[in-house]
């Protein structure tokens, strides 16, 4: 079983910053490979915000490039993934989900709400 526990969401004014954290643990065979952060606004699909591939390559959505930074720490079946979000915009308002790939299966956190207000 793979568990993901997110924290760090909240409500901030436009231009502010937040840091999301995701604690990932797995008690089954195999290792955690790719990780990422996705977000979903009401009435919209869940989209990739930032991700770290198995080979370490980092990818960002165009809308957050230069403002958000994803990072990870840990090895194998225990890792922490962060998303540093700076210069937040009202359009960044959404529920943010942590994602981890383990054994070619994607696992998801419960989501944390980020609200950016004027």
Order of alpha helices (4+ residues) and beta strands (2+ residues): beta-beta-beta-beta-beta-beta-beta-beta-beta-beta-beta
